[in-house]
Amino acid sequence: MSRRALIVDDERAVCQLIQGVLTSSGLDSLTLTRSADATGYLRDEKFDVVLLDFAMPAPSGIELAQQARGSGFNQRTPIIMISDDQRPSAVSEGFDAGASFFLYKPIDTTRLQRLIRVTQGAVEQEKRRFRRVPVRSKVRLSSDQGEIECETIDLSLNGMMVHSPRTVPAGSHVRVTLDMPNGATPLLGTGAVMRTVGEHQMGIQFDLLRTDESGRLQEFLLPLIIEG
């Protein structure tokens, strides 16, 4: 699967310059000159790296970074903030909003290439977190609407798709009890229903796993992810 970047800058020439560098680094790019168009993409799609202009008509790069960090798909995606404002307060504001790196205008293409290489370690880790593995395991979901006995269709470090006798509305919070292989203690955590498919499938995103539980899930899944 090709790597994909999102570039948002109201200067078309800047978008074209960045896109050229990313193409040479093996990334496909979606470029937007209207920042308002980026909101839906950040909410609904997963990117390997996001580049945002610091100062744009609303929403600004700061606001878009905050939206990315609040989304399910791009909470940990590397964000490069592009700016001609080198004030320490601007840099602090960017990092507080979720920026991973700053790139100043006029853009130094050599530095941009270096930043893209640096992000790749984080990208590979993030891909592993979202990579789905076909796994059949019993799972119990508990919510204000009762308890449902389900079975996983696939499982990732970030969540799971389950087959269930009924669904609960997207946005519902659930307590998760996931059976582990070889009779191990079930994994406990919480999550949210991100989507429903028909009347019998739900996509669940984990939102809270204790460190030890997350470690057990990684120990189980990573060998399967690497094999895949």
C-alpha positions in Angstrom: 0.0 0.0 0.0 1.4 3.4 -1.0 2.2 6.0 1.7 0.0 9.1 1.7 0.5 12.6 2.8 -1.9 15.5 3.4 -0.6 19.0 2.5 -2.7 22.1 3.5 -1.4 25.5 2.5 -3.3 28.4 1.0 -0.3 29.1 -1.3 -0.6 26.9 -4.3 3.1 27.2 -5.1 4.1 26.0 -1.7 1.8 23.0 -2.1 3.4 22.2 -5.4 6.9 22.5 -4.0 6.2 20.2 -1.1 4.3 17.7 -3.3 7.3 17.4 -5.6 9.6 16.6 -2.6 7.2 14.1 -1.2 6.8 12.4 -4.6 10.5 11.9 -4.8 10.4 10.3 -1.3 7.7 7.8 -2.4 4.6 9.5 -1.0 1.4 10.2 -2.7 0.0 13.6 -1.7 -3.4 15.1 -1.4 -3.0 18.9 -1.6 -5.6 21.4 -0.4 -5.5 25.2 -0.6 -8.7 25.7 1.3 -8.2 24.7 4.9 -11.9 24.2 5.5 -11.7 21.2 3.1 -9.2 19.4 5.3 -11.5 18.8 8.2 -13.4 15.9 6.7 -10.2 14.2 5.4 -8.6 14.4 8.9 -11.7 12.9 10.4 -12.3 10.2 7.9 -8.9 9.1 6.4 -5.6 7.9 7.7 -2.5 9.7 6.5 1.2 8.8 7.0 2.2 12.5 7.5 0.3 15.8 7.5 1.8 19.2 6.6 -0.1 22.3 7.7 0.4 26.0 7.1 0.5 27.7 10.5 -1.4 30.8 9.4 -4.4 30.3 7.1 -8.0 31.6 7.0 -10.0 29.6 9.5 -9.4 26.9 10.3 -5.7 27.7 10.8 -3.0 25.1 11.0 -3.2 25.2 14.8 -7.0 24.3 14.6 -6.4 21.6 12.1 -3.6 20.1 14.2 -6.0 20.0 17.2 -8.7 18.4 15.0 -6.2 15.7 13.9 -5.2 15.0 17.5 -8.8 14.6 18.4 -9.6 12.2 15.5 -9.5 8.5 15.6 -7.3 8.1 12.5 -4.6 10.7 12.9 -4.1 11.1 16.7 -0.5 10.0 16.3 0.2 10.9 12.7 3.4 13.0 12.4 2.4 16.7 11.8 4.9 19.1 10.2 3.8 22.7 10.8 4.9 25.1 8.0 5.4 28.7 9.2 7.2 32.0 8.5 6.6 33.0 12.2 9.7 32.1 14.2 8.6 33.6 17.5 9.0 31.2 20.4 5.4 31.8 21.4 4.3 30.6 17.9 6.4 27.5 18.1 5.0 26.7 21.6 1.5 27.2 20.3 2.2 24.8 17.4 3.6 22.1 19.7 0.8 22.5 22.2 -1.7 21.9 19.3 0.1 18.6 18.4 2.7 19.5 15.8 5.6 17.1 15.7 8.1 19.3 13.7 8.4 22.9 12.4 9.5 23.8 8.9 10.1 27.4 8.1 9.4 29.4 5.0 11.0 29.8 2.5 11.1 26.0 2.5 14.5 24.3 2.6 13.8 21.2 0.5 16.8 19.4 2.0 15.4 19.9 5.5 12.0 18.8 4.3 13.5 15.5 2.9 15.3 15.0 6.2 12.1 15.5 8.2 10.2 13.1 6.0 12.8 10.4 6.7 12.6 11.1 10.4 8.9 10.6 10.4 9.1 7.1 8.7 9.9 5.3 12.0 6.8 6.8 13.5 4.9 6.0 10.4 5.8 2.3 10.5 4.9 2.1 14.2 1.6 3.8 13.4 0.9 1.4 10.5 1.4 -1.5 12.8 -1.0 0.0 15.3 -3.7 0.2 12.7 -2.9 -3.0 10.8 -5.8 -5.5 11.0 -5.3 -9.2 11.5 -8.1 -11.7 10.9 -8.7 -13.1 14.4 -11.7 -15.0 15.7 -12.1 -14.5 19.5 -15.0 -14.1 21.8 -15.6 -10.6 23.1 -18.1 -9.2 25.5 -19.3 -5.6 25.1 -21.1 -3.9 28.0 -22.8 -0.5 27.8 -25.8 1.4 29.2 -27.8 -0.6 26.7 -26.8 -4.0 28.2 -24.3 -6.7 27.4 -23.6 -8.3 24.0 -21.7 -11.5 23.3 -19.8 -10.9 20.1 -16.9 -12.4 18.0 -14.0 -10.5 16.5 -13.7 -10.5 12.7 -10.3 -8.7 12.8 -8.2 -7.2 15.5 -5.6 -4.4 15.6 -3.6 -2.6 18.3 -6.1 0.2 17.9 -9.4 -1.6 17.8 -11.5 -4.4 16.3 -14.3 -5.3 14.0 -16.9 -7.6 15.6 -19.8 -9.7 14.5 -22.7 -9.2 17.0 -26.3 -10.3 17.3 -27.3 -6.6 17.4 -25.5 -3.2 17.2 -25.5 -0.1 19.3 -25.3 3.4 17.9 -22.0 4.8 16.6 -20.5 7.0 19.4 -21.6 4.6 22.2 -18.9 3.9 24.8 -18.4 0.2 25.7 -16.5 -1.8 28.2 -14.5 -4.6 26.5 -13.8 -8.1 27.8 -11.7 -9.9 25.1 -10.9 -13.6 25.4 -7.2 -14.3 24.9 -5.7 -17.4 23.4 -4.6 -20.5 25.3 -6.9 -19.8 28.2 -5.1 -16.6 29.3 -6.9 -14.0 31.4 -9.3 -12.0 29.3 -8.1 -8.5 28.2 -10.1 -5.7 29.8 -10.5 -2.1 28.5 -12.9 0.5 27.2 -13.7 1.7 23.7 -16.1 3.5 21.5 -18.3 2.3 18.6 -16.9 4.1 15.6 -19.2 2.6 12.9 -21.8 0.0 12.3 -22.1 -2.2 9.1 -25.6 -3.5 8.6 -27.3 -5.0 11.6 -24.6 -7.3 12.8 -21.1 -5.7 12.6 -19.5 -2.9 14.6 -16.1 -1.2 14.4 -14.7 -0.6 17.9 -11.8 1.7 18.7 -10.0 1.2 22.0 -9.8 4.4 24.0 -8.3 3.1 27.3 -6.1 0.0 27.8 -3.9 -0.2 30.9 -0.2 -0.4 30.1 -0.1 -4.1 31.0 -3.2 -4.9 29.0 -1.8 -3.0 26.0 1.5 -5.0 26.4 -0.4 -8.3 26.3 -2.3 -7.3 23.2 1.0 -6.3 21.5 2.6 -9.6 22.5 -0.2 -11.5 20.9 -0.7 -9.4 17.8 2.8 -8.3 16.7 3.9 -11.7 15.5 0.8 -11.9 13.4 1.2 -8.4 12.1 4.8 -9.0 11.1 3.9 -12.3 9.4 1.2 -10.5 7.4 
